Amino acid sequence: MPSYDSSRARFRLADRHIAVFAHLLDGETPPEELWESLVELQRIGLVGEEGELAPLLRDLLGALADPMVMVQVEITGQHGPVNHGVIVGQEAVFSHDGWPGEEESEYVSIEPNTLVWELSRKVNLHRGDKPEQDAPEVRLTTKLAALDAAFTALEQPGQDDDATRDTVRKALTEADPDLKGDALAHFLELVVSLNATWRITTAWDGRHDDRPSTMIRALAVWDCGPLGYWIREQPEEPIMPGQVTPNSPLVLVNSHSAEVWEKITNLLPDREELLIEGE
């Protein structure tokens, strides 16, 4: 069920409730499959009997109706994928957080100057030890079939840590015979230490070759707990449907929290990159 906290202008809404708002903003009656969602919104007073929208929704709906930048955050951990995001509107910025197994997300207004902090919070970015000066770059290369095989091996029940490592090692070598030696050992430890994988995608209306175009930037990272952060260089984000196969290369490069913070910052467009009406 949707709900809201008027004291902080917080809302718990599912995608189907956002769809109801979109129809009402366009002056349309929501289709039959959204009637139950409409009734739920009417019960809590966010929508009136004639489809009028509560004044409390003004900033949120304004941002949704005319966004300058949309940010999508997908983080996958033990409970599967959870979606978060940020909507940068003309006059307000709203952050929304999902929760494993829950349909609704919490929408809350944030200050624009906290945007990078907010995105870092969503992916649980923590300050880590500074890397040693001139520390070597570690680049691990395999293919997606090996990763799929490793995840399947991890799901086998009733194994202790040593047995799990043996099972994953066997799965990796069978899926990618070229993965050997130190690279195999290192990749194995990354897989068994993996806390979560996440990606952030930003989209906005800009210009490409001096023509209006939708611009997209993205970043994909593995959070491997004690083994730190690893940037997934390949498959390169954003990934289009059908773009990758089991034989597609998987390339991971070691990183650290300061570099990840900088890369998150660089996902956001500068003002001159935005296509702003009237400028």
C-alpha positions in Angstrom: 0.0 0.0 0.0 1.2 3.5 -0.7 1.7 5.9 2.2 3.2 9.3 2.9 4.8 11.4 5.7 3.7 15.0 5.4 6.2 16.2 8.0 9.1 15.4 5.6 7.2 15.1 2.3 8.2 11.5 2.1 6.2 9.0 -0.1 6.2 5.2 -0.4 5.0 4.5 -3.9 5.2 1.6 -6.4 5.8 2.1 -10.2 2.1 1.5 -10.7 1.2 4.5 -8.5 3.7 6.6 -10.5 1.9 5.4 -13.7 -1.4 6.6 -12.2 0.0 10.1 -11.6 1.4 10.2 -15.2 -2.1 9.5 -16.6 -3.7 12.1 -14.3 -1.1 14.7 -15.2 -1.9 14.2 -18.9 -5.6 14.6 -18.1 -6.3 11.0 -18.8 -8.3 8.4 -16.9 -6.0 5.6 -15.8 -6.6 2.3 -17.7 -8.5 -0.5 -16.0 -5.4 -2.3 -14.9 -4.5 0.7 -12.8 -7.9 1.3 -11.1 -6.9 -0.6 -7.9 -3.8 1.6 -7.7 -5.9 4.7 -8.2 -8.2 3.6 -5.4 -5.3 3.1 -3.1 -4.1 6.6 -3.7 -7.5 8.0 -3.2 -7.8 6.2 0.2 -4.8 8.0 1.6 -5.8 11.4 0.1 -3.1 11.8 -2.5 -5.7 11.8 -5.3 -9.2 13.2 -5.0 -12.5 11.7 -6.1 -12.4 13.6 -9.4 -8.7 12.8 -10.0 -7.3 15.9 -8.5 -3.8 15.7 -7.2 -2.9 16.6 -3.6 -0.8 19.9 -3.4 1.8 17.9 -1.4 2.7 16.1 -4.6 3.6 19.3 -6.5 7.4 19.1 -6.3 7.6 15.3 -6.9 5.3 15.4 -9.8 7.0 18.4 -11.3 10.3 16.6 -11.2 8.8 13.4 -12.7 7.0 15.3 -15.4 10.0 17.4 -16.5 13.3 15.8 -15.4 16.6 17.3 -16.3 18.7 14.2 -15.3 17.5 10.7 -14.4 19.8 8.5 -12.4 19.2 4.7 -12.1 21.0 2.6 -9.5 20.8 -1.2 -9.6 22.5 -3.1 -6.8 22.5 -6.9 -6.6 23.3 -8.7 -3.4 22.2 -11.7 -1.4 18.5 -10.8 -1.9 18.7 -10.2 -5.6 18.5 -6.9 -7.5 17.1 -3.8 -5.8 16.5 -0.6 -7.7 17.1 3.0 -6.5 17.4 6.3 -8.3 17.4 10.1 -8.4 15.2 12.5 -10.4 16.8 15.9 -10.9 13.9 18.2 -11.8 13.9 21.9 -12.8 13.0 23.0 -9.2 13.5 20.0 -7.0 15.6 16.8 -6.7 14.0 13.6 -5.4 15.8 10.4 -4.3 14.1 7.1 -4.2 15.2 3.9 -2.4 13.9 0.4 -2.9 13.9 -2.5 -0.4 14.4 -6.2 -1.1 11.1 -7.9 -1.6 9.1 -4.7 -1.3 7.0 -3.2 -4.2 7.2 0.4 -3.0 10.1 2.7 -3.0 10.6 5.7 -0.7 10.7 9.0 -2.4 12.3 11.9 -0.5 13.4 15.4 -1.5 17.2 16.1 -1.3 19.4 19.1 -1.8 21.1 19.2 -5.2 24.6 19.7 -3.6 24.2 16.4 -1.8 23.7 14.4 -5.0 27.1 12.6 -5.1 26.8 11.8 -1.4 23.4 10.4 -2.0 24.5 8.1 -4.9 27.5 6.9 -2.8 25.1 6.0 0.0 22.9 4.0 -2.3 25.8 1.8 -3.3 27.2 1.6 0.2 30.5 3.3 -0.7 32.8 3.3 2.3 36.1 5.0 2.8 38.9 2.4 2.6 42.6 2.3 3.1 44.6 4.5 0.7 46.4 2.4 -1.9 50.2 2.3 -1.7 51.9 4.8 -3.9 52.7 3.3 -7.3 50.7 0.2 -6.5 50.4 -1.9 -9.6 47.1 -2.2 -11.5 45.5 -5.6 -11.4 43.4 -6.5 -14.4 41.5 -9.8 -14.5 40.1 -11.1 -17.8 37.8 -14.0 -18.4 34.4 -14.5 -20.0 30.8 -14.2 -18.7 30.3 -17.9 -18.9 32.9 -18.4 -16.2 31.1 -15.9 -13.9 27.8 -17.7 -14.5 29.4 -21.0 -13.7 30.9 -19.7 -10.5 27.6 -18.3 -9.3 25.9 -21.6 -10.0 28.6 -23.4 -8.0 28.2 -21.0 -5.1 24.5 -21.9 -4.8 25.2 -25.5 -4.1 24.1 -26.2 -0.5 25.8 -28.0 2.4 29.4 -27.0 1.7 32.1 -25.5 4.0 34.4 -22.7 2.8 37.1 -25.1 1.5 34.6 -27.2 -0.4 33.0 -24.1 -1.8 36.3 -22.8 -3.1 37.1 -26.2 -4.7 33.6 -26.3 -6.4 34.0 -22.8 -7.7 37.5 -23.4 -8.9 36.4 -26.4 -10.9 33.5 -24.5 -12.4 35.8 -21.7 -13.5 38.4 -23.9 -15.1 35.7 -25.8 -17.0 34.0 -22.7 -18.2 37.2 -20.9 -19.2 40.3 -23.1 -19.6 42.4 -20.0 -20.3 41.9 -18.8 -16.7 44.9 -20.2 -14.9 47.5 -19.6 -12.1 47.4 -16.3 -10.2 44.5 -15.0 -12.3 42.4 -18.0 -11.5 43.2 -17.8 -7.8 42.5 -14.0 -7.7 39.3 -14.2 -9.6 38.1 -17.1 -7.3 38.7 -15.0 -4.2 36.8 -12.1 -5.7 33.8 -14.3 -6.4 33.6 -15.9 -2.9 34.2 -12.5 -1.3 31.6 -10.6 -3.4 29.3 -8.5 -1.3 27.3 -6.9 -4.2 27.6 -5.7 -7.7 26.1 -2.4 -8.7 25.8 0.0 -11.6 24.8 3.6 -11.9 23.3 5.0 -15.1 22.7 8.7 -15.8 20.6 10.0 -18.7 19.8 13.5 -19.8 18.8 15.5 -22.9 22.0 16.9 -24.5 23.6 17.3 -27.8 25.6 15.0 -30.0 27.2 16.3 -33.2 25.3 19.5 -32.5 22.0 17.7 -32.6 19.6 17.1 -29.7 20.2 13.6 -28.3 19.7 11.5 -25.2 23.1 11.2 -23.4 24.0 8.3 -21.2 26.9 7.6 -18.9 27.2 4.5 -16.7 29.5 2.8 -14.2 29.6 -0.8 -13.0 31.5 -1.9 -9.9 32.0 -5.0 -7.8 32.1 -4.6 -4.0 34.3 -7.4 -2.9 34.4 -6.6 0.8 38.0 -7.0 2.2 39.3 -7.3 -1.4 38.0 -3.8 -2.2 36.3 -2.3 -5.2 36.7 -3.6 -8.7 35.5 -1.6 -11.8 33.9 -3.7 -14.5 35.4 -2.4 -17.7 33.8 -5.0 -19.9 31.1 -5.6 -20.8 31.1 -1.8 -21.0 28.1 0.0 -19.7 25.5 0.9 -20.8 24.7 -2.6 -22.0 22.0 -2.8 -24.7 19.6 -5.9 -24.9 21.3 -8.7 -26.8 24.7 -7.1 -26.7 26.4 -9.7 -24.5 26.7 -13.5 -24.7 28.3 -16.2 -22.5 31.5 -15.7 -24.6 31.6 -12.0 -24.1 34.8 -10.8 -22.2 34.6 -9.9 -18.6 37.3 -7.5 -17.5 37.7 -6.3 -13.9 40.3 -3.7 -12.7 41.1 -3.0 -9.1 40.1 0.3 -7.7 39.6 2.1 -4.4 36.9 4.3 -2.8 38.4 7.6 -3.8 38.6 6.7 -7.4 35.0 5.2 -7.3 33.8 8.5 -5.8 35.4 10.5 -8.6 33.9 8.2 -11.2 30.4 8.6 -9.7 31.0 12.4 -9.7 31.9 12.2 -13.4 28.7 10.5 -14.3 26.8 13.7 -13.7 26.6 16.2 -16.5 27.8 19.8 -16.2 25.3 22.5 -16.8 26.6 23.3 -20.3 26.0 19.6 -21.3 22.3 19.9 -20.6 19.8 20.8 -23.3 17.9 23.5 -21.4 14.9 25.1 -23.1 15.5 28.8 -23.8 19.3 28.7 -23.5 
